C-alpha cells in the first residue's frame, strides 16, 4: 500500500515563525500582526474581530494552525460575532500558508491514514453528519430534507424555493420521462426521490447506509412508487442484473474515502443501461484550500475525502464520458447561511439533547463552510456522465 503524504511545512515555505517559548511576547505580537494583515483585530469592536477568552489561545493557534483555531473555539477560548466574515478574510489573505505548522501537518497525515483504512461496511462519513440525529437536520432543512447545495436561481427568495430549483434542474438535466427507472446512490432522506416521483412520474430506488435516514425517508415517502434499500453501495447489483435508465448521486462521493471512488463508479456503470445517463453532484476543493482541512477531517468529514475536480474526472473516466460540468459553488454560501439561521433559531429546543460543545462545533462548521464556498476554496459541481458518450452535444434544458 502506498500513501501520498502531504508536504511537510518549513519555516521558509509556510512563513511560520517558531515560538521561543509559550509566553513569548514577540510571538504573540507577530501573530497579532499576521491577523491584522487580514483585517482581523484581537479584541476589536467589529463583528469579525476575535475576542480572546483564554491566555493560551494564541499559542494554540500558532502551534496547531487551523486545527487549533477550530478546536479552541469549541473549547470556548475565543469568540467572534461573525465567524464567516472573519474566516473569509483569513482565507482571502491565505493565512493558512503561514499557519501550516508541523502539528497541522501531522493531523493531515493522520487523515491520509484514516482514508486508507479499509475497515467498516462502506467507510462513508459517519462521525457527525449521521450521528447528530434527524431533529437537527429537520430543523435546518427544507420540507424535502435536501442535504446539499440549493440553486439560487433568479427569483428564488427562500431556501425552499432554491432547493426545489436544484431538484428541478437535476430532473431536467437527466431529461426524465414517465416510466423511467432511476437509481439514487446515497439517497439520504429521499429528497430527489420524492420530487422526481411526484413531478416526473418515474420510479426510484434509493440506497442508503443510515438506518435513521431510512426510517424517516420511508415515513415521508408514504405510498409513493419509490423504494429504499439499506445497503453498502459496493455490494449492490454485483452481477449487473438490474439496469436503470438514469442514475443520480447527490453528495455521496465526497463522503467516501478517495480509494473508494473507483468502486463507486463501478457500481454506477454496472447498474446503468448503455444508453443511460448519470448525474453526479459533489462538493470539491480548489488546489489553494487548506486553512481548516485538518479540523474538518477530525470532526466532520473523516473518513471522507473532498476531491479536486481532476480527481473526480480521473476516477470516472475508466467507466464514463463526462458530458457536462456545472459549478455553482457560490450558491452553497447562501445555503449554509440559511441552515445556520435555522439552526440558531432551533437551538433552544435542540440543546435539550445536545451539549454546548456540539453547538459550538456545529456553528463553526456551518459558518466556516460558508466562508470556504464564498472565497471559492470549496466548490459544488454537477457532472452529467454517459457510459459510451452521447451521439450529440449535451444541451442543458433548465
C-alpha positions as CSV (number, residue, x, y, z in Angstrom):
1,X,0.0,0.0,0.0
2,X,1.4,3.4,-1.0
3,X,0.3,6.6,0.7
4,X,0.9,10.1,-0.7
5,X,1.9,12.3,2.2
6,X,1.1,16.0,2.4
7,X,4.2,18.1,2.2
8,X,6.0,18.8,5.4
9,X,5.9,22.6,6.1
10,X,9.1,24.5,6.7
11,X,9.6,27.9,8.2
12,X,10.7,29.3,4.8
13,X,7.8,27.9,2.8
14,X,5.0,28.5,5.2
15,X,6.0,31.8,6.8
16,X,5.8,30.1,10.2
17,X,7.8,31.8,12.9
18,X,8.6,29.2,15.7
19,X,7.8,30.4,19.2
20,X,10.7,30.9,21.5
21,X,8.5,30.0,24.5
22,X,4.8,29.7,25.2
23,X,4.9,33.1,26.8
24,X,6.9,34.9,24.0
25,X,5.6,38.4,23.6
26,X,7.4,38.6,20.3
27,X,5.5,35.6,19.0
28,X,2.1,37.0,20.1
29,X,2.9,40.3,18.5
30,X,3.9,38.6,15.3
31,X,0.6,36.6,15.3
32,X,-1.4,39.7,16.0
33,X,0.3,41.5,13.1
34,X,-0.4,38.5,10.9
35,X,-4.1,38.6,11.7
36,X,-4.2,42.3,11.3
37,X,-2.8,41.9,7.7
38,X,-6.1,40.1,7.0
39,X,-8.0,42.9,8.7
40,X,-8.7,40.8,11.8
41,X,-8.0,42.5,15.1
42,X,-7.7,40.9,18.5
43,X,-10.3,42.2,21.0
44,X,-11.5,44.7,18.4
45,X,-15.1,46.0,18.2
46,X,-16.1,44.8,14.7
47,X,-18.2,41.8,14.0
48,X,-15.3,39.8,12.5
49,X,-12.7,40.6,15.2
50,X,-11.7,37.9,17.6
51,X,-12.3,38.2,21.3
52,X,-9.8,36.3,23.4
53,X,-11.1,34.3,26.4
54,X,-8.1,32.2,27.2
55,X,-4.4,33.3,27.7
56,X,-3.1,30.4,25.7
57,X,-5.3,30.8,22.7
58,X,-2.7,32.5,20.5
59,X,0.0,29.9,21.4
60,X,-2.5,27.1,20.5
61,X,-3.3,28.8,17.1
62,X,0.4,29.2,16.4
63,X,1.2,25.6,17.2
64,X,-1.8,23.9,15.6
65,X,-2.9,26.3,12.8
66,X,-6.4,25.9,11.6
67,X,-6.9,22.8,13.7
68,X,-6.1,24.8,16.8
69,X,-8.4,27.6,15.6
70,X,-11.4,25.3,15.4
71,X,-10.7,23.3,18.5
72,X,-10.1,26.3,20.7
73,X,-13.4,27.8,19.6
74,X,-15.1,24.6,20.5
75,X,-13.4,24.9,23.9
76,X,-14.6,28.4,24.4
77,X,-11.2,30.0,24.2
78,X,-12.3,32.8,21.8
79,X,-15.5,34.3,20.5
80,X,-16.4,36.1,17.3
81,X,-19.8,37.6,16.3
82,X,-19.4,36.8,12.6
83,X,-17.2,33.8,12.2
84,X,-17.8,33.5,8.5
85,X,-16.7,37.1,7.9
86,X,-13.5,36.5,10.0
87,X,-12.7,33.4,8.1
88,X,-13.5,34.9,4.8
89,X,-10.7,37.5,5.5
90,X,-8.3,34.8,6.7
91,X,-8.8,32.6,3.7
92,X,-8.6,35.6,1.2
93,X,-5.3,36.6,2.8
94,X,-4.1,32.9,2.6
95,X,-3.2,32.8,6.3
96,X,-3.2,29.0,6.1
97,X,0.1,29.2,4.2
98,X,1.7,31.0,7.2
99,X,0.0,28.9,9.9
100,X,0.8,25.4,8.3
101,X,2.6,24.1,11.3
102,X,4.1,20.7,11.9
103,X,1.2,19.8,14.2
104,X,-1.3,20.6,11.5
105,X,0.8,18.6,9.0
106,X,0.6,15.6,11.4
107,X,-3.2,15.9,11.6
108,X,-3.3,15.9,7.8
109,X,-1.1,12.8,7.7
110,X,-3.4,11.0,10.1
111,X,-6.3,12.0,7.8
112,X,-4.5,10.1,5.0
113,X,-4.2,7.1,7.2
114,X,-7.9,7.2,8.0
115,X,-8.7,7.3,4.3
116,X,-6.5,4.2,3.7
117,X,-8.2,2.2,6.5
118,X,-10.4,-0.4,4.8
119,X,-12.4,-1.3,7.9
120,X,-16.1,-0.7,8.1
121,X,-19.0,-1.7,5.9
122,X,-18.8,1.2,3.5
123,X,-16.5,3.7,5.1
124,X,-19.0,6.5,4.5
125,X,-18.6,9.6,6.6
126,X,-20.4,9.0,9.8
127,X,-18.8,10.9,12.7
128,X,-21.0,13.9,12.7
129,X,-23.1,14.0,9.5
130,X,-25.0,10.9,10.5
131,X,-24.8,10.8,14.3
132,X,-26.3,14.2,15.1
133,X,-29.8,12.8,14.7
134,X,-32.7,13.7,12.4
135,X,-34.1,16.5,14.6
136,X,-31.0,18.7,13.9
137,X,-31.4,18.3,10.1
138,X,-35.2,18.7,10.2
139,X,-34.7,22.0,12.0
140,X,-32.3,23.2,9.3
141,X,-33.5,21.8,6.0
142,X,-36.4,22.3,3.7
143,X,-39.5,20.0,3.7
144,X,-37.9,17.7,1.1
145,X,-34.9,17.3,3.5
146,X,-32.3,18.2,0.9
147,X,-28.8,17.8,2.3
148,X,-26.8,19.6,-0.4
149,X,-26.4,22.9,-2.1
150,X,-29.5,24.8,-3.2
151,X,-29.7,26.5,-6.6
152,X,-30.4,30.2,-6.0
153,X,-31.7,30.9,-9.5
154,X,-33.2,34.3,-10.2
155,X,-36.5,34.6,-8.4
156,X,-35.6,32.2,-5.5
157,X,-36.2,34.0,-2.3
158,X,-36.4,31.2,0.2
159,X,-34.4,28.1,1.0
160,X,-37.5,26.0,-0.1
161,X,-37.6,27.7,-3.5
162,X,-33.9,27.3,-4.1
163,X,-33.8,23.6,-3.1
164,X,-36.8,23.0,-5.5
165,X,-34.9,24.8,-8.2
166,X,-31.9,22.5,-7.8
167,X,-34.1,19.3,-7.8
168,X,-35.9,20.6,-10.9
169,X,-32.5,21.4,-12.6
170,X,-31.3,17.8,-11.9
171,X,-34.5,16.3,-13.4
172,X,-34.2,18.4,-16.5
173,X,-30.5,17.6,-17.0
174,X,-31.4,13.9,-16.8
175,X,-34.4,14.5,-19.1
176,X,-36.6,12.3,-17.0
177,X,-39.8,10.8,-18.6
178,X,-42.7,8.9,-17.0
179,X,-42.0,5.2,-16.5
180,X,-38.2,5.5,-16.3
181,X,-36.4,3.6,-13.6
182,X,-34.0,5.7,-11.6
183,X,-31.3,4.7,-9.1
184,X,-30.3,7.2,-6.3
185,X,-26.9,6.4,-4.9
186,X,-26.7,7.8,-1.4
187,X,-30.4,8.9,-1.3
188,X,-30.4,10.5,2.2
189,X,-33.9,11.1,3.3
190,X,-35.2,10.7,-0.3
191,X,-35.5,14.4,-1.3
192,X,-34.7,13.8,-5.0
193,X,-36.7,10.5,-5.0
194,X,-39.9,12.2,-3.8
195,X,-39.6,15.2,-6.1
196,X,-38.8,13.1,-9.2
197,X,-41.7,10.7,-8.4
198,X,-44.2,13.5,-7.9
199,X,-43.2,15.7,-10.8
200,X,-41.9,13.3,-13.4
201,X,-43.7,10.0,-12.8
202,X,-40.6,7.9,-12.5
203,X,-39.9,5.0,-10.1
204,X,-36.9,5.4,-7.9
205,X,-34.8,3.0,-5.8
206,X,-32.6,4.8,-3.2
207,X,-29.6,3.3,-1.5
208,X,-28.6,4.5,2.0
209,X,-26.4,3.2,4.8
210,X,-28.2,5.1,7.5
211,X,-31.0,3.4,9.5
212,X,-32.2,6.8,10.8
213,X,-32.4,8.2,7.2
214,X,-34.2,5.1,6.0
215,X,-36.8,5.3,8.7
216,X,-37.6,9.0,8.3
217,X,-37.4,8.7,4.5
218,X,-39.9,5.9,4.4
219,X,-42.3,7.9,6.6
220,X,-42.0,10.9,4.3
221,X,-42.5,8.8,1.2
222,X,-45.7,7.3,2.4
223,X,-47.3,5.4,-0.6
224,X,-45.2,6.8,-3.4
225,X,-43.7,4.4,-6.0
226,X,-40.3,4.5,-4.6
227,X,-38.2,2.1,-2.5
228,X,-35.3,2.5,0.0
229,X,-32.7,-0.1,0.4
230,X,-30.3,-0.2,3.4
231,X,-27.1,-1.5,1.8
232,X,-23.4,-1.0,1.1
233,X,-23.3,0.6,-2.3
234,X,-20.2,-1.5,-3.2
235,X,-22.3,-4.7,-2.8
236,X,-25.3,-3.5,-4.8
237,X,-26.2,-5.3,-8.0
238,X,-22.9,-7.2,-8.3
239,X,-23.9,-9.2,-11.3
240,X,-25.5,-6.3,-13.2
241,X,-28.9,-8.0,-13.3
242,X,-30.7,-4.7,-12.6
243,X,-30.2,-1.8,-15.1
244,X,-31.6,1.7,-14.7
245,X,-32.4,4.4,-17.2
246,X,-30.9,7.1,-15.1
247,X,-28.6,7.3,-12.0
248,X,-28.3,10.2,-9.7
249,X,-25.9,10.7,-6.8
250,X,-26.2,13.9,-4.7
251,X,-23.5,14.3,-2.1
252,X,-22.3,10.7,-1.7
253,X,-18.9,10.9,-3.4
254,X,-17.4,13.5,-1.1
255,X,-18.4,11.3,1.9
256,X,-16.2,8.4,0.6
257,X,-12.5,7.8,1.1
258,X,-10.6,8.6,-2.1
259,X,-9.7,4.9,-2.6
260,X,-13.4,4.1,-2.8
261,X,-14.0,6.4,-5.9
262,X,-13.3,3.6,-8.3
263,X,-15.8,1.2,-6.6
264,X,-18.4,4.0,-6.6
265,X,-18.1,4.5,-10.4
266,X,-18.0,0.7,-11.0
267,X,-21.3,0.3,-9.2
268,X,-22.9,3.1,-11.2
269,X,-21.6,1.7,-14.5
270,X,-22.8,-1.9,-14.0
271,X,-26.2,-0.5,-12.9
272,X,-26.8,1.8,-15.8
273,X,-28.2,1.0,-19.2
274,X,-25.8,1.5,-22.1
275,X,-27.9,4.5,-23.3
276,X,-28.5,5.8,-19.8
277,X,-27.2,8.9,-18.1
278,X,-25.8,9.7,-14.7
279,X,-25.8,13.0,-12.8
280,X,-23.3,13.4,-10.0
281,X,-23.4,16.3,-7.6
282,X,-20.5,16.6,-5.2
283,X,-18.6,19.2,-3.3
284,X,-15.0,19.7,-4.1
285,X,-11.9,21.7,-3.2
286,X,-9.6,24.0,-5.0
287,X,-5.9,23.4,-5.0
288,X,-5.4,26.5,-2.8
289,X,-7.6,25.4,0.0
290,X,-6.2,24.3,3.4
291,X,-6.9,26.5,6.4
292,X,-9.4,24.2,8.1
293,X,-8.7,20.9,6.3
294,X,-7.3,19.3,9.5
295,X,-10.2,20.4,11.6
296,X,-12.8,19.2,9.2
297,X,-11.0,15.9,8.8
298,X,-11.0,15.5,12.6
299,X,-14.6,16.5,13.3
300,X,-16.7,16.5,10.2
301,X,-15.5,14.7,7.1
302,X,-13.4,11.8,8.3
303,X,-13.1,9.3,6.7
304,X,-14.5,11.1,3.7
305,X,-12.4,12.9,1.2
306,X,-13.3,16.2,-0.5
307,X,-11.8,15.9,-4.0
308,X,-10.4,18.2,-6.6
309,X,-12.2,18.3,-10.0
310,X,-9.4,16.5,-11.7
311,X,-9.6,13.7,-9.1
312,X,-13.3,13.2,-9.9
313,X,-12.8,13.1,-13.7
314,X,-9.8,10.8,-13.4
315,X,-11.7,8.4,-11.3
316,X,-14.7,8.4,-13.6
317,X,-13.0,8.2,-17.0
318,X,-12.4,4.5,-16.9
319,X,-16.2,4.0,-16.9
320,X,-17.8,7.2,-18.2
321,X,-17.6,10.0,-20.6
322,X,-18.0,13.4,-19.0
323,X,-20.7,15.2,-21.0
324,X,-21.2,18.3,-18.9
325,X,-19.7,20.1,-15.8
326,X,-21.5,22.8,-13.9
327,X,-20.0,24.7,-11.0
328,X,-22.5,26.5,-8.7
329,X,-20.4,26.5,-5.5
330,X,-21.0,30.2,-4.8
331,X,-24.7,29.2,-4.1
332,X,-23.6,27.0,-1.2
333,X,-22.6,30.1,0.8
334,X,-26.2,31.3,0.9
335,X,-27.5,27.8,1.5
336,X,-25.2,27.4,4.6
337,X,-26.2,30.8,5.9
338,X,-29.9,29.8,5.8
339,X,-29.1,26.5,7.5
340,X,-27.2,28.4,10.2
341,X,-30.0,30.8,10.8
342,X,-32.5,27.9,11.2
343,X,-30.0,26.0,13.5
344,X,-29.7,29.1,15.8
345,X,-33.5,29.5,15.9
346,X,-33.9,25.8,16.8
347,X,-31.1,25.6,19.4
348,X,-33.3,26.3,22.5
349,X,-35.1,23.1,21.7
350,X,-32.1,21.2,20.3
351,X,-30.0,22.0,23.4
352,X,-32.2,19.6,25.4
353,X,-30.4,16.7,23.6
354,X,-27.1,18.3,22.6
355,X,-24.4,20.0,24.7
356,X,-22.7,23.3,24.3
357,X,-19.6,21.8,22.7
358,X,-21.8,20.3,20.0
359,X,-23.4,23.7,19.4
360,X,-20.0,25.4,19.0
361,X,-18.7,22.7,16.8
362,X,-21.8,22.8,14.5
363,X,-21.9,26.6,14.4
364,X,-18.2,26.7,13.5
365,X,-18.8,24.0,10.8
366,X,-21.7,25.9,9.1
367,X,-20.1,29.3,9.2
368,X,-16.6,28.2,8.2
369,X,-18.1,26.2,5.3
370,X,-19.9,29.3,4.2
371,X,-16.7,31.2,4.2
372,X,-14.9,28.4,2.2
373,X,-17.5,28.5,-0.5
374,X,-17.7,32.3,-0.5
375,X,-13.9,32.5,-1.2
376,X,-14.2,29.6,-3.6
377,X,-11.8,27.4,-1.7
378,X,-14.6,24.9,-1.9
379,X,-16.8,24.2,-5.0
380,X,-20.0,22.4,-5.8
381,X,-20.1,20.5,-9.1
382,X,-22.8,18.7,-11.1
383,X,-21.4,16.4,-13.8
384,X,-23.5,14.6,-16.4
385,X,-21.9,11.3,-17.4
386,X,-22.7,8.7,-20.1
387,X,-21.3,5.2,-20.4
388,X,-20.2,5.4,-24.0
389,X,-20.6,9.1,-25.0
390,X,-23.6,10.7,-26.5
391,X,-24.0,11.0,-30.2
392,X,-24.8,14.7,-29.9
393,X,-23.8,17.6,-27.7
394,X,-25.4,17.6,-24.3
395,X,-27.7,20.6,-24.1
396,X,-28.8,21.9,-20.7
397,X,-32.5,22.2,-20.5
398,X,-33.3,24.3,-17.5
